[in-house]
Amino acid sequence: MRYPPHILEEIRSRLPASDVVGRKVKLKKAGREWRGLSPFNAEKTPSFYVNDQKQFYHCFSSGKHGDVFRFLMETEGLTFPEAVERLASEAGVALPAPSADTVAIETKRRGAIEVMELAALWFEERLRSPAGAAARDYLDRRGLGGETLKRFRIGYAPGERYGLRDHLAGKDVEKGLMAELGLLVSGDDIAVPYDRFRDRVMFPICDARGRVIAFGGRAMQADAKAKYLNSPETPLFHKGQGLYNLHQARKAAHERGTILAVEGYVDAIAMTLAGHPNTVAQLGTAVTEEQLALLWRHADEPILCFDGDKAGQRAAHRTLEVALPLLTPGKSLRFAVMPEGQDPDDLLRAEGPAAIDRVLAAAQPLVEVFWAHALAAGQTDTPERRARLAATLRETVGGIRDETVKRYYRDEIEERLRGLSPRNAQRRDSGREPGGAPRSGGYAGGFPRRPRPGDPPPSPRMRAAPSPSVTASAGFAGAAPVREAVIAALLLVHPEMIGDFADELMVLEFEHPDARTLLSLLLDCAAEAGDPDRAVIEARLARAGLGEAAARLTAMARSRDWRTLEPHADSALREDALRQAMILHRKAGALHSELRQAERAFAEEPTEANWSWLCQAKAGLAVVIAAEAEAAPSETTDSTVA
């Protein structure tokens, strides 16, 4: 229901924001505000502020802000009405009585939910009965029994046509309501309505509060027309607007800071058994805008897991088409793919939870999958073909609604398109055949796959333990300190850029202690003084005893690019330099982390899948090294080992 503004304001006035937020965040007084570590991102320097006078919070590290209602929605996954009801109760504010129409609608809804609960209980009882013996055997073979059946309320719909109908009729439920809720099949051409679900393992679908609103049924007969059958659209259920298992997954999603989405019910259950209770499943063949909005409510970068087959790739590409226009600053997706021919349930039963963890660790950012999909769609070996690719990519990126995200995607795509020139193609596409097609064991449609029969065997040289040079590349000795120095020095010389790039700077992770300390000081200056000038910053550096550190970093940065560090350097040139340095730093950090994980996985289990993962991680890092080598002046190329 809609709540009058004066009611919401009354709740806010009775509950200081610092009291509500302080239950989850340790706050310290900082002038007229409260300050603490972000509840949304791991950080060492507090960047989270609460203002009781303005009744709002703001997190500089994530960009999230809002009032006490929004805070509960962001941290606990509550809906807006749930947040209002909870805080109204705490504040002692009486909510307005609903209108007669609202009461009638809610009464009808409660009655419908009661009927669905009766159906769920009957399906559960049927599974435990002698009639459910074959279904129990099937579930046991899938590793689903005991507590799992109770946790997910799995049941069985027997094969007779009128079993559920007669049971509910005995509870005084009208046949018209059964049909309206999708439990019966009815119509003008059907003389006697009959049970929709027959001889199927039943999976209840719940709303965010855990109330049964629909069902999904898995056929027991191999020749059934539909292997999986969902409830139709009903007053309670709209498949494009919900997610299976969200009521159980949302608490774990908030605790872990991410949420996983898979393609089917059993896959969601398998992921939960593998140690990932923050898993949901889509309800349909493609993710919808409403489902993406639900996922983004629980995490900034949900991980979408797709089966390792052609259907899984098609689903991923459809998701790309839906998600790209909806991207906003900080909101994106990561894509994980199961080994070829397997889904999460198959992989868990074949190789155990560690195999699931490896797939999730190798999840690709949306931009990587977008780019790989574009390259896989056609060749790039002639200027005309590259021009066609460029036109397609620019048109697609033009559909992104948020102007800031659109601008950054344009920059990223233009940078990658430049890398397709003949001078760079061999180095950037070292894992691809001429024309852009993936080599065996590499990427196919943007996803890694296991080698197939007939593929050339992996090089014996590469089956050995990683070489010392590769192991050394996993650290940040080399380009990383110089890259960090460039970022810090650009901000020192041109502090007016801090405000424009604050959101991105907040999430950068620096290894160099001087660069890390200076970045924290610069961000604090910006938070306190808006756009600080150089005199203010120099005074702060002097008081903190960081003048020499700033000079060392600036000298290191000038060895890479002195032009952008001139006080009157062209604004577009220096902004481009900062943006490029941050992009390369984020990519290098992510790829170094992935390479370390791949090396550990291959050392522990030298399987073909882990070998493929290791090769892909090295190839990705080689691309970043090549890009940084191109950007650096020739006399300083000795410092560009990432």
C-alpha positions, -999 to 999 in steps of 0.1 A, spaced: 0 0 0 10 36 -4 21 54 28 14 92 32 45 113 33 37 127 68 37 91 82 71 84 67 84 117 81 70 109 115 89 76 116 121 93 105 118 120 132 113 94 159 142 72 148 175 90 143 193 76 113 224 69 134 203 46 157 190 25 129 223 23 110 243 19 142 228 -16 148 248 -28 118 277 -3 115 300 8 143 298 46 141 320 73 156 310 110 159 328 132 133 317 168 138 280 170 130 280 136 114 287 100 122 314 80 104 321 43 100 333 15 77 311 8 47 285 -21 52 285 -25 15 323 -29 7 353 -41 26 375 -12 34 401 -1 59 395 37 59 360 48 68 340 63 40 305 58 53 287 88 68 254 93 86 237 127 91 209 128 117 198 163 108 193 154 72 182 118 81 203 101 55 234 80 50 260 82 22 286 56 13 315 71 -8 330 37 -15 298 23 -32 279 54 -40 249 42 -21 228 66 -1 193 70 13 171 71 44 165 45 71 139 27 49 164 24 21 191 12 45 170 -18 57 162 -26 21 198 -25 11 212 -44 41 185 -69 48 167 -73 15 134 -61 28 107 -47 6 97 -11 12 64 -20 29 83 -45 52 108 -17 61 80 8 68 61 -17 90 92 -27 110 103 9 117 68 21 124 65 -6 151 98 5 166 89 41 165 54 36 179 37 51 148 3 38 139 0 31 102 -32 41 85 -60 16 82 -63 2 46 -94 11 25 -123 -13 20 -110 -21 -15 -76 -29 -1 -90 -51 26 -111 -70 0 -80 -76 -22 -58 -86 7 -85 -110 20 -88 -126 -14 -50 -129 -16 -47 -145 18 -73 -170 8 -54 -178 -24 -22 -183 -5 -39 -206 20 -50 -228 -9 -15 -229 -23 -2 -239 11 -28 -267 12 -15 -279 -22 21 -278 -11 14 -298 21 -5 -324 0 24 -328 -25 48 -332 4 26 -359 20 23 -377 -14 61 -379 -17 63 -396 17 35 -420 8 39 -454 -11 28 -436 -43 59 -414 -41 84 -443 -39 97 -439 -75 100 -401 -70 120 -407 -37 143 -431 -55 149 -405 -83 156 -378 -57 180 -400 -38 199 -407 -70 202 -369 -74 215 -366 -38 183 -349 -26 169 -364 5 163 -360 42 168 -324 53 171 -311 17 135 -323 10 122 -305 41 143 -273 35 130 -269 -1 96 -285 6 99 -309 -24 68 -330 -31 52 -353 -56 21 -350 -77 7 -385 -84 -4 -396 -118 -42 -396 -113 -61 -368 -130 -82 -357 -101 -61 -363 -70 -54 -327 -59 -87 -315 -71 -106 -339 -49 -84 -333 -20 -89 -295 -21 -126 -299 -28 -128 -319 5 -113 -287 21 -142 -266 7 -120 -250 -20 -140 -240 -51 -129 -255 -84 -129 -220 -100 -103 -208 -75 -82 -239 -81 -83 -231 -118 -75 -194 -112 -44 -204 -92 -32 -227 -120 -37 -260 -101 -63 -272 -125 -65 -272 -163 -98 -258 -174 -115 -241 -204 -145 -240 -226 -135 -271 -244 -128 -291 -212 -159 -306 -197 -142 -317 -164 -112 -297 -151 -83 -319 -142 -50 -316 -122 -23 -296 -141 6 -314 -124 6 -352 -127 34 -377 -121 59 -349 -114 84 -340 -86 71 -307 -73 91 -277 -63 72 -249 -45 79 -214 -57 77 -188 -29 74 -151 -26 99 -129 -7 82 -138 25 84 -175 20 47 -180 11 39 -206 -17 26 -188 -48 33 -213 -76 49 -246 -84 74 -261 -108 71 -298 -117 98 -321 -131 83 -350 -151 91 -385 -140 84 -400 -174 111 -396 -200 86 -392 -229 67 -364 -212 59 -335 -235 74 -310 -211 103 -320 -189 97 -290 -166 63 -274 -162 56 -242 -143 24 -228 -130 8 -204 -155 4 -166 -148 -20 -162 -119 -31 -134 -95 -3 -145 -72 24 -155 -97 41 -136 -125 72 -157 -136 91 -127 -150 89 -109 -117 102 -134 -92 131 -157 -85 131 -192 -71 145 -195 -36 149 -157 -31 132 -159 3 160 -182 16 189 -167 -4 185 -130 4 199 -132 40 230 -151 28 233 -127 -2 235 -97 21 260 -114 44 283 -124 15 278 -93 -6 268 -112 -37 240 -133 -51 242 -161 -76 215 -170 -102 213 -203 -120 189 -217 -147 168 -243 -128 154 -254 -94 176 -284 -90 206 -262 -99 197 -237 -72 194 -266 -47 228 -281 -58 245 -247 -54 231 -244 -19 244 -279 -10 278 -269 -24 280 -241 2 264 -213 -17 230 -206 0 229 -172 -17 217 -188 -49 184 -182 -68 170 -195 -101 153 -177 -129 117 -186 -137 117 -189 -174 140 -193 -204 155 -158 -201 163 -133 -174 138 -103 -174 143 -66 -164 123 -72 -133 145 -101 -122 177 -81 -128 163 -54 -107 156 -79 -79 192 -93 -82 207 -57 -81 187 -50 -49 208 -77 -32 242 -72 -49 260 -47 -71 274 -75 -94 254 -107 -92 270 -138 -107 249 -155 -134 257 -191 -139 249 -208 -172 250 -244 -183 280 -254 -204 261 -261 -237 248 -241 -266 215 -234 -248 235 -219 -219 255 -197 -243 222 -185 -260 207 -177 -226 238 -157 -216 237 -137 -248 200 -130 -243 208 -118 -208 234 -95 -223 208 -79 -245 185 -73 -216 211 -61 -191 232 -37 -212 206 -9 -215 199 -12 -177 235 -7 -164 241 21 -140 272 32 -121 283 3 -99 256 -21 -111 267 -48 -135 269 -86 -138 295 -114 -139 291 -145 -160 301 -180 -149 298 -210 -172 298 -247 -162 321 -271 -180 308 -282 -214 277 -304 -212 272 -299 -174 249 -279 -152 257 -271 -115 239 -303 -103 260 -325 -127 292 -308 -117 286 -311 -80 278 -348 -82 308 -355 -106 336 -334 -90 323 -320 -57 319 -284 -42 355 -274 -51 346 -276 -88 317 -252 -83 340 -228 -64 365 -228 -93 338 -220 -118 326 -191 -97 362 -178 -92 366 -177 -130 334 -156 -135 339 -130 -162 328 -93 -160 299 -84 -183 321 -63 -206 344 -93 -212 315 -115 -222 301 -87 -244 334 -83 -262 340 -120 -266 305 -126 -280 310 -98 -305 343 -113 -317 328 -148 -319 301 -135 -342 324 -127 -371 359 -124 -384 380 -93 -380 408 -100 -405 400 -71 -430 393 -34 -425 358 -39 -438 350 -66 -412 365 -46 -384 344 -17 -395 313 -38 -394 322 -50 -359 328 -14 -348 294 -2 -361 276 -31 -344 293 -25 -310 288 13 -311 251 8 -319 247 -16 -290 266 5 -266 244 35 -277 215 17 -262 228 20 -226 205 45 -209 228 58 -182 251 85 -198 280 79 -175 281 41 -180 276 47 -218 306 70 -219 329 45 -201 317 16 -223 324 37 -254 360 44 -241 365 7 -234 352 -5 -267 372 21 -287 403 10 -268 397 -26 -277 388 -19 -313 422 -1 -317 438 -33 -305 424 -52 -335 446 -34 -359 471 -56 -378 500 -43 -357 483 -55 -325 460 -83 -335 486 -111 -332 496 -100 -297 460 -93 -284 445 -124 -300 473 -148 -291 446 -173 -281 426 -172 -313 430 -185 -349 434 -160 -378 401 -141 -383 392 -141 -346 379 -176 -342 388 -192 -308 415 -219 -308 408 -253 -292 408 -250 -254 403 -212 -255 371 -191 -255 340 -200 -273 313 -173 -273 330 -157 -244 332 -188 -221 361 -213 -214 355 -249 -223 372 -282 -217 393 -297 -246 373 -320 -269 383 -353 -284 405 -346 -314 419 -313 -299 457 -311 -300 472 -321 -266 484 -294 -243 520 -285 -247 542 -307 -224 562 -276 -215 530 -260 -201 521 -291 -180 550 -283 -157 547 -261 -127 544 -224 -134 578 -209 -143 594 -184 -119 587 -156 -143 550 -164 -143 549 -167 -105 567 -133 -102 540 -118 -124 514 -126 -98 528 -100 -75 526 -62 -79 563 -56 -83 567 -40 -117 541 -20 -134 517 -18 -104 538 7 -83 543 29 -114 507 26 -123 496 36 -88 522 64 -88 507 78 -121 471 78 -105 482 94 -73 505 120 -91 477 130 -115 454 137 -86 481 156 -67 489 179 -97 452 181 -109 431 178 -77 400 191 -96 397 156 -111 391 139 -77 354 148 -75 347 136 -111 364 102 -105 357 98 -67 334 67 -71 360 48 -91 389 60 -69 372 47 -37 373 11 -49 409 10 -61 432 -13 -42 468 0 -40 498 -21 -29 523 7 -27 521 21 9 529 57 -2 503 56 -30 477 41 -6 482 67 21 481 96 -4 450 84 -21 432 81 13 443 117 22 432 131 -12 398 114 -9 394 128 26 402 163 14 376 160 -13 350 147 11 356 176 35 363 205 11 346 196 -22 372 203 -49 404 211 -29 430 232 -45 467 224 -46 475 248 -17 451 230 6 465 196 -4 501 207 0 493 220 35 477 187 45 507 168 31 531 189 51 511 184 83 510 146 77 547 145 69 540 131 34 558 157 13 587 134 5 564 105 -3 544 128 -27 577 139 -44 588 103 -48 556 92 -64 555 122 -87 591 114 -99 581 78 -105 551 89 -125 570 114 -146 592 85 -158 561 71 -174 544 102 -188 556 137 -179 532 155 -203 500 150 -183 517 160 -150 524 195 -162 502 220 -143 486 233 -175 483 199 -193 453 195 -216 422 185 -195 411 158 -220 446 144 -222 450 141 -184 415 127 -178 422 101 -205 455 92 -188 438 88 -154 410 67 -168 434 45 -187 456 40 -157 426 30 -135 412 6 -162 446 -11 -165 450 -13 -127 416 -29 -122 422 -54 -150 457 -63 -138 445 -67 -103 416 -90 -112 438 -110 -136 466 -114 -112 441 -127 -86 426 -151 -112 461 -163 -122 470 -171 -86 438 -191 -82 444 -209 -115 479 -218 -105 468 -231 -72 440 -251 -87 463 -267 -114 490 -275 -87 464 -293 -66 445 -310 -95 464 -310 -129 432 -316 -148 424 -305 -184 398 -280 -170 423 -264 -147 450 -264 -174 425 -245 -197 417 -220 -169 454 -214 -163 461 -208 -200 432 -183 -202 443 -164 -172 478 -161 -187 464 -150 -220 443 -123 -204 472 -110 -184 493 -109 -216 467 -86 -232 470 -61 -203 508 -63 -204 507 -56 -241 483 -27 -237 505 -11 -210 536 -16 -230 520 2 -259 510 31 -237 544 36 -221 573 56 -238 599 33 -254 626 44 -230 607 31 -200 595 -3 -213 617 -20 -187 592 -11 -160 561 -25 -176 562 -61 -164 528 -64 -148 
